[in-house]
Amino acid sequence: MKFAVYSRKSIITNKGDSIGNQIELCRKHITDKYPTVTDSDITIYQDEGYSGKSIDRPRFQALLSDIRDGRIDCVVCYRLDRISRSVGDFAKLLDEFTERNITFISINESFDTSTPMGRAMMSIASVFAQLERETLAERVRDNMYALARKGQWLGGTPPTGFEAVKAATQGETDVFTLKPVAEEIEHIKIIFDKFLEIGSMAGVVKFLISQGIKSRNGNDYKAVGLKDILQNPVYCAADKYSLDYFIENNADVCFSEDDCTGLVGLLAYNKHDKSKKNQPRNSIDKWVVAMGRHKAVVSGEKWVAVQRVLESRKESRKPSTIQAPPTHNDYALLSGLIKCGKCGESMFSKRRRNNPDLFDYICEKKARGNKALCDCPNLNGLETDDLVCEHLSSYTKTDSSIYKLLEKLKSEIGDTENPRLTIERNIRGAEERRNNYIKSLSHDLTPAVIAGVNENVAKLDAELERLQQELMSITSDNKELQVESMAWALALLKNVKNNTMSIHEKRQLIRLLIEKIKWDGEDIHIFIYGEGE
């Protein structure tokens, strides 16, 4: 027989049932029961620092793999919960062991699946192991909720506007409360007032930047940070407005109308699902909301009014049943290629509101905070595109130094078709097919046909992404092909100013030859690869 000894410990330590002790006890049990077994018949699998709530552990998975490959006849562990604390996981494992005629032995509980009684008793024991774990977790949650209902700050990074201070000691536990930070509290009041006045997160960001109001860490506020502040009930007064709002949203509310003075702020617990990797925000019906021990910053009426605005915006952004995937802009040649000479940020294209046929290139930093962050003038988009195309067309002259150099390199490389152009042709074909599918959605189609169209669009999006990555790898990884692509690009320059080339082709062509473009507010500086300004 081939034996597997499995040992596990949640915390890396030498105390208690250490990995080494578990293995030695299992070895002794095997040799006592099967005297003819040698060390070569026993394989050790050990996971240290892994919880038993899941079987997703490296060495345990290796054990399962060896079992499925027929290399193991008997699995031995020191205690049942070393394998798993989950009833569901353990039941599935036991079924698999039975199907594969694998004997399972837990020496501490004296269970042996080679007997019917052993199989029955192990199932019962696994239930109790799961019950013990869930009872412990429930006890921790109950203690947390008990503290929450008393309005205690349970730890973590204090929200903007407050710092955590020790209020008392209960037994061995320090009790903390929130103490206001005067300057930050004033900023919080401004944020709430301005959001209700302007009605836009971007507008509030621009206002704060213009006033030189920074976040706690000294950076400019961003929309994501503002949203967290506006949604945090820690600033909200415990009054009739906030009470009605949380009851309406089925939160676990730990105060009544009689408690509402409008002076004390709120604390919300269980706002995030900590069982998941990114700890996403829980819906309000899972919150525990209690009165804190700190002074409120804004009234419940104002806080609830802000929530209504945020909720209405969220509702308006819900996607329709059929939604075409986003596409790249089809009007600007130089988006992302132009850098602001004053602050170094990229400049992006934006259509004019009063005339959508015209557009400008705008500094990203200026767009975030107006002239308070960067006062670089906008660039007329059409004029700039024409100017750059005119500059590039000068390289088609036969007496141009770069023309002669690239023509020489092209002749040295040979006349084989440029892989870049092949990929670009495939990209154009995939884009055309995708756009045709999207246009078909405007017709009166059955749900089955719509589902098929959406599936084909998704496949073409994946194909486009693969082709774009392949295109990038050619540009960055193969120097010879880079030179070849530039030579072919030069041959295409004669068409850059007419309409025989698509916007995509022109954009690719420009990026083959131009390293960057800098706009300093007065002059445009064009940097060609292998050349100076």
DRENLO-29295 format. One record per residue (C-alpha): x, y, z; residue in three letters; residue number from 1. Coordinates in pm, whole numbers. Each point is the difference from the previous one (the first is absolute). Example, Ala and Ser with C-alpha at 12.3 -4.5 7.8 and 13.67 -1.06 7.14 Angstrom:
<nodes>
x 1230	y -450	z 780	rest ALA	nr 1
x 137	y 344	z -66	rest SER	nr 2
</nodes>
This chain:
<nodes>
x 0	y 0	z 0	rest MET	nr 1
x 99	y 359	z -65	rest LYS	nr 2
x -69	y 239	z 288	rest PHE	nr 3
x -41	y 378	z 6	rest ALA	nr 4
x 47	y 191	z 325	rest VAL	nr 5
x -164	y 340	z -4	rest TYR	nr 6
x 70	y 267	z 263	rest SER	nr 7
x -116	y 361	z 26	rest ARG	nr 8
x 34	y 293	z 238	rest LYS	nr 9
x -177	y 334	z -44	rest SER	nr 10
x 271	y 210	z 168	rest ILE	nr 11
x 374	y -57	z -38	rest ILE	nr 12
x 111	y -78	z 358	rest THR	nr 13
x 177	y -266	z 203	rest ASN	nr 14
x -277	y -12	z 259	rest LYS	nr 15
x -288	y -251	z 16	rest GLY	nr 16
x -46	y -269	z -262	rest ASP	nr 17
x 298	y 97	z -213	rest SER	nr 18
x 52	y -134	z -350	rest ILE	nr 19
x 284	y -219	z 122	rest GLY	nr 20
x -202	y -153	z 285	rest ASN	nr 21
x -292	y -77	z -231	rest GLN	nr 22
x 225	y -177	z -250	rest ILE	nr 23
x 179	y -210	z 262	rest GLU	nr 24
x -326	y -113	z 162	rest LEU	nr 25
x -140	y -96	z -342	rest CYS	nr 26
x 318	y -193	z -89	rest ARG	nr 27
x -18	y -191	z 327	rest LYS	nr 28
x -366	y -89	z -56	rest HIS	nr 29
x 76	y -133	z -350	rest ILE	nr 30
x 297	y -212	z 108	rest THR	nr 31
x -191	y -137	z 302	rest ASP	nr 32
x -299	y -105	z -214	rest LYS	nr 33
x 200	y -103	z -309	rest TYR	nr 34
x 339	y -137	z 122	rest PRO	nr 35
x 125	y -78	z -351	rest THR	nr 36
x -24	y 363	z -119	rest VAL	nr 37
x 331	y 177	z -74	rest THR	nr 38
x 83	y 372	z -21	rest ASP	nr 39
x -10	y -20	z -380	rest SER	nr 40
x -368	y -95	z 24	rest ASP	nr 41
x -87	y 326	z 186	rest ILE	nr 42
x -24	y 340	z -168	rest THR	nr 43
x -26	y 313	z 216	rest ILE	nr 44
x -221	y 295	z -96	rest TYR	nr 45
x 4	y 305	z 230	rest GLN	nr 46
x -161	y 345	z -14	rest ASP	nr 47
x 105	y 254	z 263	rest GLU	nr 48
x -170	y 337	z 27	rest GLY	nr 49
x -321	y -111	z -176	rest TYR	nr 50
x -355	y 1	z 140	rest SER	nr 51
x -224	y -307	z 0	rest GLY	nr 52
x -305	y 190	z -124	rest LYS	nr 53
x 103	y -71	z -360	rest SER	nr 54
x 178	y -288	z -175	rest ILE	nr 55
x 180	y 243	z -230	rest ASP	nr 56
x 341	y -73	z 153	rest ARG	nr 57
x 308	y -82	z -213	rest PRO	nr 58
x 114	y -327	z 156	rest ARG	nr 59
x -354	y -126	z 54	rest PHE	nr 60
x -71	y 59	z -368	rest GLN	nr 61
x 319	y -193	z -82	rest ALA	nr 62
x -132	y -286	z 218	rest LEU	nr 63
x -332	y -2	z -189	rest LEU	nr 64
x 188	y -3	z -330	rest SER	nr 65
x 204	y -305	z 108	rest ASP	nr 66
x -318	y -175	z 120	rest ILE	nr 67
x -166	y 56	z -338	rest ARG	nr 68
x 313	y -133	z -173	rest ASP	nr 69
x -29	y -323	z 202	rest GLY	nr 70
x 317	y 53	z 207	rest ARG	nr 71
x -167	y -11	z 344	rest ILE	nr 72
x -199	y -277	z 175	rest ASP	nr 73
x -45	y 145	z 350	rest CYS	nr 74
x -7	y 355	z 141	rest VAL	nr 75
x 94	y 47	z 365	rest VAL	nr 76
x -34	y 320	z 203	rest CYS	nr 77
x 39	y 88	z 366	rest TYR	nr 78
x -343	y 158	z 43	rest ARG	nr 79
x -310	y 30	z -216	rest LEU	nr 80
x 2	y 380	z -22	rest ASP	nr 81
x 354	y -11	z -144	rest ARG	nr 82
x -165	y -107	z -326	rest ILE	nr 83
x -291	y 245	z 1	rest SER	nr 84
x -236	y 192	z 228	rest ARG	nr 85
x -264	y 28	z -271	rest SER	nr 86
x -279	y -260	z 4	rest VAL	nr 87
x -59	y 43	z -373	rest GLY	nr 88
x 368	y -41	z -91	rest ASP	nr 89
x 46	y -296	z 231	rest PHE	nr 90
x -311	y -180	z -132	rest ALA	nr 91
x 126	y 36	z -359	rest LYS	nr 92
x 346	y -125	z 98	rest LEU	nr 93
x -145	y -299	z 182	rest LEU	nr 94
x -209	y -89	z -307	rest ASP	nr 95
x 307	y 23	z -223	rest GLU	nr 96
x 207	y -213	z 238	rest PHE	nr 97
x -275	y -264	z 0	rest THR	nr 98
x -29	y 0	z -381	rest GLU	nr 99
x 376	y -50	z -35	rest ARG	nr 100
x 22	y -259	z 280	rest ASN	nr 101
x 221	y 231	z 208	rest ILE	nr 102
x 13	y -75	z 372	rest THR	nr 103
x -7	y 305	z 226	rest PHE	nr 104
x 127	y -12	z 360	rest ILE	nr 105
x -17	y 272	z 264	rest SER	nr 106
x 206	y -126	z 291	rest ILE	nr 107
x -114	y 249	z 265	rest ASN	nr 108
x -370	y -91	z -41	rest GLU	nr 109
x 80	y -367	z -78	rest SER	nr 110
x -197	y 16	z -324	rest PHE	nr 111
x 68	y -245	z -279	rest ASP	nr 112
x -204	y 7	z -321	rest THR	nr 113
x 81	y -364	z -65	rest SER	nr 114
x -292	y -74	z 238	rest THR	nr 115
x -367	y 115	z -35	rest PRO	nr 116
x -1	y 136	z 356	rest MET	nr 117
x 313	y 201	z -71	rest GLY	nr 118
x -160	y 162	z -307	rest ARG	nr 119
x -316	y 90	z 196	rest ALA	nr 120
x 189	y 142	z 296	rest MET	nr 121
x 227	y 210	z -219	rest MET	nr 122
x -298	y 164	z -169	rest SER	nr 123
x -145	y 87	z 340	rest ILE	nr 124
x 333	y 136	z 125	rest ALA	nr 125
x 38	y 223	z -307	rest SER	nr 126
x -341	y 153	z 74	rest VAL	nr 127
x 113	y 90	z 350	rest PHE	nr 128
x 328	y 148	z -131	rest ALA	nr 129
x -199	y 224	z -233	rest GLN	nr 130
x -239	y 92	z 283	rest LEU	nr 131
x 292	y 97	z 224	rest GLU	nr 132
x 145	y 228	z -268	rest ARG	nr 133
x -333	y 167	z -76	rest GLU	nr 134
x -77	y 46	z 369	rest THR	nr 135
x 336	y 170	z 52	rest LEU	nr 136
x -59	y 230	z -298	rest ALA	nr 137
x -349	y 84	z 123	rest GLU	nr 138
x 137	y 80	z 347	rest ARG	nr 139
x 253	y 240	z -152	rest VAL	nr 140
x -275	y 169	z -205	rest ARG	nr 141
x -228	y 29	z 305	rest ASP	nr 142
x 277	y 165	z 201	rest ASN	nr 143
x 68	y 240	z -285	rest MET	nr 144
x -368	y 94	z -28	rest TYR	nr 145
x -27	y 44	z 378	rest ALA	nr 146
x 284	y 253	z -10	rest LEU	nr 147
x -147	y 162	z -311	rest ALA	nr 148
x -332	y 57	z 169	rest ARG	nr 149
x 184	y 192	z 273	rest LYS	nr 150
x 141	y 235	z -265	rest GLY	nr 151
x 363	y -102	z 50	rest GLN	nr 152
x 261	y 48	z -270	rest TRP	nr 153
x 124	y -352	z -73	rest LEU	nr 154
x 330	y 95	z -160	rest GLY	nr 155
x 145	y 49	z -344	rest GLY	nr 156
x 93	y 323	z -176	rest THR	nr 157
x -215	y 287	z 133	rest PRO	nr 158
x -206	y 180	z -267	rest PRO	nr 159
x 108	y 342	z -126	rest THR	nr 160
x -95	y 258	z 262	rest GLY	nr 161
x 72	y -220	z 301	rest PHE	nr 162
x 275	y -168	z 196	rest GLU	nr 163
x -41	y -301	z 231	rest ALA	nr 164
x 73	y 65	z 368	rest VAL	nr 165
x -4	y -238	z 293	rest LYS	nr 166
x -308	y 67	z 215	rest ALA	nr 167
x 19	y -276	z 261	rest ALA	nr 168
x 116	y -355	z 73	rest THR	nr 169
x -251	y -276	z 61	rest GLN	nr 170
x 177	y -304	z 140	rest GLY	nr 171
x 287	y -64	z -242	rest GLU	nr 172
x -165	y 192	z -285	rest THR	nr 173
x 68	y 364	z -83	rest ASP	nr 174
x -310	y 196	z -101	rest VAL	nr 175
x 47	y 265	z -271	rest PHE	nr 176
x -212	y 291	z -111	rest THR	nr 177
x 23	y 249	z -287	rest LEU	nr 178
x 133	y 348	z 65	rest LYS	nr 179
x -59	y 273	z -264	rest PRO	nr 180
x 288	y 164	z -188	rest VAL	nr 181
x -121	y 359	z -40	rest ALA	nr 182
x 156	y 86	z -340	rest GLU	nr 183
x -109	y -327	z -160	rest GLU	nr 184
x -354	y 34	z 139	rest ILE	nr 185
x -31	y 338	z -175	rest GLU	nr 186
x 108	y -166	z -326	rest HIS	nr 187
x -265	y -270	z 45	rest ILE	nr 188
x -272	y 265	z 42	rest LYS	nr 189
x 119	y 173	z -319	rest ILE	nr 190
x -8	y -330	z -192	rest ILE	nr 191
x -363	y -71	z 99	rest PHE	nr 192
x -115	y 356	z -71	rest ASP	nr 193
x 175	y 23	z -336	rest LYS	nr 194
x -126	y -340	z -117	rest PHE	nr 195
x -361	y 104	z 63	rest LEU	nr 196
x 69	y 334	z -170	rest GLU	nr 197
x 188	y -130	z -307	rest ILE	nr 198
x -149	y -349	z -22	rest GLY	nr 199
x 315	y -155	z -147	rest SER	nr 200
x 301	y -173	z 149	rest MET	nr 201
x 231	y 143	z -268	rest ALA	nr 202
x -128	y 349	z 74	rest GLY	nr 203
x 77	y -38	z 371	rest VAL	nr 204
x 351	y -130	z -81	rest VAL	nr 205
x 69	y 309	z -213	rest LYS	nr 206
x -130	y 231	z 271	rest PHE	nr 207
x 218	y -160	z 269	rest LEU	nr 208
x 307	y 23	z -222	rest ILE	nr 209
x -71	y 364	z -79	rest SER	nr 210
x -19	y 74	z 375	rest GLN	nr 211
x 318	y -194	z 77	rest GLY	nr 212
x -189	y -248	z 221	rest ILE	nr 213
x 198	y -325	z 24	rest LYS	nr 214
x -80	y -345	z 136	rest SER	nr 215
x 145	y -124	z 327	rest ARG	nr 216
x 315	y -132	z -171	rest ASN	nr 217
x 60	y 329	z -183	rest GLY	nr 218
x -126	y -109	z -342	rest ASN	nr 219
x -279	y 147	z -211	rest ASP	nr 220
x -338	y -156	z 62	rest TYR	nr 221
x -130	y -245	z -260	rest LYS	nr 222
x -356	y -102	z -81	rest ALA	nr 223
x 36	y -346	z 161	rest VAL	nr 224
x 117	y 147	z 330	rest GLY	nr 225
x -278	y 258	z -2	rest LEU	nr 226
x -262	y -268	z -56	rest LYS	nr 227
x 125	y -194	z 303	rest ASP	nr 228
x -32	y 314	z 211	rest ILE	nr 229
x -347	y 87	z -126	rest LEU	nr 230
x -130	y -355	z 63	rest GLN	nr 231
x 151	y -38	z 349	rest ASN	nr 232
x -267	y 33	z 275	rest PRO	nr 233
x 270	y 92	z 254	rest VAL	nr 234
x -63	y 366	z -92	rest TYR	nr 235
x -381	y -32	z 22	rest CYS	nr 236
x -203	y 110	z 303	rest ALA	nr 237
x -218	y -254	z 179	rest ALA	nr 238
x -335	y 169	z -69	rest ASP	nr 239
x -342	y -77	z -145	rest LYS	nr 240
x 121	y 32	z -361	rest TYR	nr 241
x 288	y -246	z 35	rest SER	nr 242
x -210	y -241	z 212	rest LEU	nr 243
x -273	y -15	z -266	rest ASP	nr 244
x 260	y -46	z -278	rest TYR	nr 245
x 170	y -300	z 164	rest PHE	nr 246
x -333	y -161	z 99	rest ILE	nr 247
x -116	y 47	z -360	rest GLU	nr 248
x 314	y -183	z -119	rest ASN	nr 249
x -44	y -285	z 254	rest ASN	nr 250
x 320	y 66	z 194	rest ALA	nr 251
x 42	y -138	z 354	rest ASP	nr 252
x -68	y 330	z 178	rest VAL	nr 253
x 109	y 17	z 365	rest CYS	nr 254
x -170	y 324	z 103	rest PHE	nr 255
x -357	y 131	z 16	rest SER	nr 256
x -177	y 328	z -64	rest GLU	nr 257
x 22	y 78	z 372	rest ASP	nr 258
x 381	y -9	z -24	rest ASP	nr 259
x 14	y 247	z -288	rest CYS	nr 260
x 145	y 329	z 120	rest THR	nr 261
x 165	y 93	z -330	rest GLY	nr 262
x 326	y 68	z 181	rest LEU	nr 263
x 175	y -339	z -7	rest VAL	nr 264
x 144	y -164	z -314	rest GLY	nr 265
x -56	y -356	z -115	rest LEU	nr 266
x 225	y -304	z -33	rest LEU	nr 267
x -68	y -276	z -251	rest ALA	nr 268
x 142	y -351	z 35	rest TYR	nr 269
x 21	y -289	z -245	rest ASN	nr 270
x 16	y 245	z -293	rest LYS	nr 271
x 237	y -228	z -193	rest HIS	nr 272
x 0	y -372	z -75	rest ASP	nr 273
x 333	y -99	z 155	rest LYS	nr 274
x -38	y -362	z -110	rest SER	nr 275
x 77	y 105	z -359	rest LYS	nr 276
x 337	y 100	z -141	rest LYS	nr 277
x -72	y 365	z -86	rest ASN	nr 278
x -243	y 47	z 292	rest GLN	nr 279
x -283	y 144	z -213	rest PRO	nr 280
x -254	y 233	z 158	rest ARG	nr 281
x -302	y -177	z 151	rest ASN	nr 282
x -349	y 123	z -77	rest SER	nr 283
x -151	y 217	z 278	rest ILE	nr 284
x -233	y -279	z 116	rest ASP	nr 285
x 309	y -180	z 134	rest LYS	nr 286
x 126	y 300	z 202	rest TRP	nr 287
x -21	y 41	z 377	rest VAL	nr 288
x -62	y 372	z 64	rest VAL	nr 289
x 44	y 142	z 349	rest ALA	nr 290
x 43	y 335	z 169	rest MET	nr 291
x 366	y 85	z 49	rest GLY	nr 292
x 170	y 206	z 268	rest ARG	nr 293
x 112	y 278	z -232	rest HIS	nr 294
x -166	y 322	z -111	rest LYS	nr 295
x -189	y -7	z -331	rest ALA	nr 296
x 142	y 199	z -293	rest VAL	nr 297
x -308	y 37	z -223	rest VAL	nr 298
x -371	y -35	z 68	rest SER	nr 299
x -185	y -316	z -88	rest GLY	nr 300
x -209	y 199	z -247	rest GLU	nr 301
x 309	y 115	z -192	rest LYS	nr 302
x 169	y -344	z 12	rest TRP	nr 303
x -314	y -175	z -127	rest VAL	nr 304
x -40	y 262	z -276	rest ALA	nr 305
x 354	y -86	z -118	rest VAL	nr 306
x -82	y -373	z -3	rest GLN	nr 307
x -309	y 65	z -213	rest ARG	nr 308
x 212	y 185	z -257	rest VAL	nr 309
x 260	y -280	z -7	rest LEU	nr 310
x -271	y -265	z -34	rest GLU	nr 311
x -172	y 185	z -285	rest SER	nr 312
x 331	y 25	z -187	rest ARG	nr 313
x 65	y -371	z 53	rest LYS	nr 314
x -347	y -84	z -134	rest GLU	nr 315
x 49	y 215	z -308	rest SER	nr 316
x 327	y -179	z -79	rest ARG	nr 317
x -153	y -349	z 0	rest LYS	nr 318
x 73	y -166	z -337	rest PRO	nr 319
x -284	y -86	z -234	rest SER	nr 320
x -74	y -361	z -90	rest THR	nr 321
x 203	y 30	z -319	rest ILE	nr 322
x 309	y 217	z 21	rest GLN	nr 323
x 261	y 37	z -269	rest ALA	nr 324
x 361	y -20	z 124	rest PRO	nr 325
x 192	y 331	z 20	rest PRO	nr 326
x 206	y 95	z -303	rest THR	nr 327
x 308	y 222	z -40	rest HIS	nr 328
x -61	y 356	z -118	rest ASN	nr 329
x -11	y 30	z -376	rest ASP	nr 330
x 104	y 361	z -44	rest TYR	nr 331
x 331	y 81	z 176	rest ALA	nr 332
x 333	y -118	z -142	rest LEU	nr 333
x 225	y 99	z 291	rest LEU	nr 334
x -184	y -99	z 322	rest SER	nr 335
x 254	y -111	z 262	rest GLY	nr 336
x 294	y 98	z -220	rest LEU	nr 337
x 7	y 369	z 98	rest ILE	nr 338
x 157	y 93	z 334	rest LYS	nr 339
x -60	y 326	z 184	rest CYS	nr 340
x 327	y 192	z 7	rest GLY	nr 341
x -97	y 177	z 325	rest LYS	nr 342
x -91	y -291	z 228	rest CYS	nr 343
x 100	y -313	z -196	rest GLY	nr 344
x -349	y -157	z -2	rest GLU	nr 345
x -152	y -155	z -313	rest SER	nr 346
x -249	y 201	z -204	rest MET	nr 347
x -325	y -164	z -108	rest PHE	nr 348
x -256	y 93	z -264	rest SER	nr 349
x -344	y 140	z 84	rest LYS	nr 350
x -276	y 116	z -235	rest ARG	nr 351
x -131	y 353	z 41	rest ARG	nr 352
x -348	y 22	z 148	rest ARG	nr 353
x -115	y 282	z -228	rest ASN	nr 354
x 139	y -168	z -315	rest ASN	nr 355
x 55	y -380	z 16	rest PRO	nr 356
x 179	y 9	z -336	rest ASP	nr 357
x 290	y 181	z 168	rest LEU	nr 358
x 219	y -126	z 283	rest PHE	nr 359
x 295	y 105	z 215	rest ASP	nr 360
x 295	y -169	z 168	rest TYR	nr 361
x -17	y 74	z 374	rest ILE	nr 362
x 258	y -57	z 274	rest CYS	nr 363
x -118	y -279	z 232	rest GLU	nr 364
x 104	y 188	z 314	rest LYS	nr 365
x -173	y 316	z -116	rest LYS	nr 366
x -319	y -198	z -65	rest ALA	nr 367
x 10	y -130	z 358	rest ARG	nr 368
x 53	y 333	z 173	rest GLY	nr 369
x -34	y 278	z -257	rest ASN	nr 370
x 276	y 261	z -4	rest LYS	nr 371
x 75	y -57	z 369	rest ALA	nr 372
x 204	y -307	z -100	rest LEU	nr 373
x 117	y 94	z -351	rest CYS	nr 374
x -63	y 308	z -214	rest ASP	nr 375
x 124	y -146	z -329	rest CYS	nr 376
x -230	y 120	z -286	rest PRO	nr 377
x -206	y -255	z -189	rest ASN	nr 378
x 106	y -105	z -351	rest LEU	nr 379
x -235	y 22	z -298	rest ASN	nr 380
x -32	y -367	z -96	rest GLY	nr 381
x -55	y 21	z -377	rest LEU	nr 382
x 270	y 261	z -51	rest GLU	nr 383
x 250	y -201	z 208	rest THR	nr 384
x -74	y -324	z -187	rest ASP	nr 385
x 48	y 177	z -336	rest ASP	nr 386
x 322	y 161	z 119	rest LEU	nr 387
x 151	y -333	z 107	rest VAL	nr 388
x -106	y -171	z -324	rest CYS	nr 389
x 157	y 285	z -199	rest GLU	nr 390
x 323	y -38	z 196	rest HIS	nr 391
x 11	y -376	z -61	rest LEU	nr 392
x -67	y 37	z -372	rest SER	nr 393
x 332	y 187	z -35	rest SER	nr 394
x 177	y -330	z 67	rest TYR	nr 395
x -127	y -142	z -330	rest THR	nr 396
x 240	y 223	z -194	rest LYS	nr 397
x 280	y -202	z -152	rest THR	nr 398
x 266	y 234	z 131	rest ASP	nr 399
x -120	y -46	z 358	rest SER	nr 400
x 274	y -160	z 213	rest SER	nr 401
x -241	y -227	z 182	rest ILE	nr 402
x -161	y -100	z -331	rest TYR	nr 403
x 338	y -110	z -139	rest LYS	nr 404
x 89	y -184	z 320	rest LEU	nr 405
x -328	y -189	z 20	rest LEU	nr 406
x -2	y -83	z -369	rest GLU	nr 407
x 348	y -151	z 42	rest LYS	nr 408
x -113	y -201	z 302	rest LEU	nr 409
x -307	y -114	z -189	rest LYS	nr 410
x 209	y -132	z -289	rest SER	nr 411
x 229	y -181	z 243	rest GLU	nr 412
x -291	y -167	z 175	rest ILE	nr 413
x -162	y -116	z -323	rest GLY	nr 414
x -344	y 18	z -153	rest ASP	nr 415
x -179	y -246	z 228	rest THR	nr 416
x -337	y 119	z 123	rest GLU	nr 417
x 11	y 188	z 328	rest ASN	nr 418
x -159	y -208	z 279	rest PRO	nr 419
x -125	y 324	z 156	rest ARG	nr 420
x -211	y 78	z -308	rest LEU	nr 421
x -144	y -352	z 1	rest THR	nr 422
x -108	y 38	z 363	rest ILE	nr 423
x -140	y 347	z -66	rest GLU	nr 424
x -202	y -139	z -291	rest ARG	nr 425
x -138	y -271	z 228	rest ASN	nr 426
x -85	y 264	z 262	rest ILE	nr 427
x -193	y 205	z -255	rest ARG	nr 428
x -189	y -310	z -114	rest GLY	nr 429
x -92	y -98	z 356	rest ALA	nr 430
x -111	y 356	z 79	rest GLU	nr 431
x -218	y 10	z -311	rest GLU	nr 432
x -167	y -331	z 87	rest ARG	nr 433
x -57	y 115	z 359	rest ARG	nr 434
x -155	y 329	z -114	rest ASN	nr 435
x -230	y -185	z -241	rest ASN	nr 436
x -120	y -220	z 287	rest TYR	nr 437
x -63	y 305	z 218	rest ILE	nr 438
x -199	y 170	z -279	rest LYS	nr 439
x -220	y -310	z -32	rest SER	nr 440
x -117	y 51	z 360	rest LEU	nr 441
x -202	y 301	z -115	rest SER	nr 442
x -234	y -235	z -190	rest HIS	nr 443
x -297	y -181	z 150	rest ASP	nr 444
x 169	y -326	z 105	rest LEU	nr 445
x -108	y -292	z 213	rest THR	nr 446
x 167	y -50	z 344	rest PRO	nr 447
x 180	y -309	z -132	rest ALA	nr 448
x 148	y 193	z -293	rest VAL	nr 449
x 100	y 289	z 227	rest ILE	nr 450
x 178	y -243	z 233	rest ALA	nr 451
x 187	y -146	z -298	rest GLY	nr 452
x 100	y 347	z -123	rest VAL	nr 453
x 128	y 100	z 343	rest ASN	nr 454
x 200	y -322	z 22	rest GLU	nr 455
x 163	y 69	z -339	rest ASN	nr 456
x 79	y 359	z 101	rest VAL	nr 457
x 170	y -129	z 318	rest ALA	nr 458
x 207	y -247	z -206	rest LYS	nr 459
x 108	y 274	z -240	rest LEU	nr 460
x 96	y 226	z 292	rest ASP	nr 461
x 222	y -278	z 134	rest ALA	nr 462
x 152	y -48	z -347	rest GLU	nr 463
x 67	y 375	z -30	rest LEU	nr 464
x 172	y 3	z 337	rest GLU	nr 465
x 221	y -294	z -105	rest ARG	nr 466
x 92	y 171	z -328	rest LEU	nr 467
x 82	y 329	z 175	rest GLN	nr 468
x 231	y -185	z 243	rest GLN	nr 469
x 166	y -175	z -294	rest GLU	nr 470
x 47	y 337	z -170	rest LEU	nr 471
x 160	y 146	z 313	rest MET	nr 472
x 238	y -295	z 36	rest SER	nr 473
x 127	y 56	z -354	rest ILE	nr 474
x 65	y 368	z 74	rest THR	nr 475
x 175	y -50	z 333	rest SER	nr 476
x 181	y -329	z -35	rest ASP	nr 477
x 132	y -19	z -356	rest ASN	nr 478
x 241	y 278	z -100	rest LYS	nr 479
x 35	y -116	z -358	rest GLU	nr 480
x -374	y -2	z -54	rest LEU	nr 481
x -19	y 346	z 158	rest GLN	nr 482
x 234	y 136	z -266	rest VAL	nr 483
x -193	y -186	z -270	rest GLU	nr 484
x -331	y 140	z 126	rest SER	nr 485
x 140	y 352	z -6	rest MET	nr 486
x 112	y -48	z -360	rest ALA	nr 487
x -343	y -121	z -101	rest TRP	nr 488
x -153	y 289	z 194	rest ALA	nr 489
x 210	y 242	z -204	rest LEU	nr 490
x -141	y -148	z -321	rest ALA	nr 491
x -351	y 66	z 129	rest LEU	nr 492
x 69	y 361	z 99	rest LEU	nr 493
x -106	y 128	z -341	rest LYS	nr 494
x -358	y -97	z 86	rest ASN	nr 495
x -11	y 138	z 353	rest VAL	nr 496
x -172	y 325	z -103	rest LYS	nr 497
x -267	y -151	z -223	rest ASN	nr 498
x -300	y -213	z 83	rest ASN	nr 499
x 127	y -329	z -140	rest THR	nr 500
x 123	y -99	z 347	rest MET	nr 501
x -228	y -68	z 299	rest SER	nr 502
x 44	y 185	z 329	rest ILE	nr 503
x 138	y -323	z 149	rest HIS	nr 504
x 262	y -34	z -276	rest GLU	nr 505
x 110	y 362	z 35	rest LYS	nr 506
x 25	y -34	z 376	rest ARG	nr 507
x 218	y -312	z -29	rest GLN	nr 508
x 217	y 166	z -263	rest LEU	nr 509
x 59	y 310	z 213	rest ILE	nr 510
x 98	y -212	z 303	rest ARG	nr 511
x 254	y -189	z -208	rest LEU	nr 512
x 191	y 318	z -79	rest LEU	nr 513
x -69	y 242	z 286	rest ILE	nr 514
x 136	y -66	z 347	rest GLU	nr 515
x -192	y 285	z 167	rest LYS	nr 516
x -142	y 346	z -53	rest ILE	nr 517
x 38	y 280	z 256	rest LYS	nr 518
x -221	y 311	z 23	rest TRP	nr 519
x 146	y 275	z 221	rest ASP	nr 520
x -285	y 245	z -47	rest GLY	nr 521
x 162	y 182	z -291	rest GLU	nr 522
x 179	y -252	z -222	rest ASP	nr 523
x -50	y -364	z -98	rest ILE	nr 524
x 316	y -211	z 21	rest HIS	nr 525
x 1	y -324	z -202	rest ILE	nr 526
x 251	y -274	z 89	rest PHE	nr 527
x 67	y -252	z -279	rest ILE	nr 528
x 152	y -337	z 93	rest TYR	nr 529
x 376	y 13	z -52	rest GLY	nr 530
x -5	y 377	z -40	rest GLU	nr 531
x 5	y 300	z 232	rest GLY	nr 532
x -271	y 261	z 37	rest GLU	nr 533
</nodes>
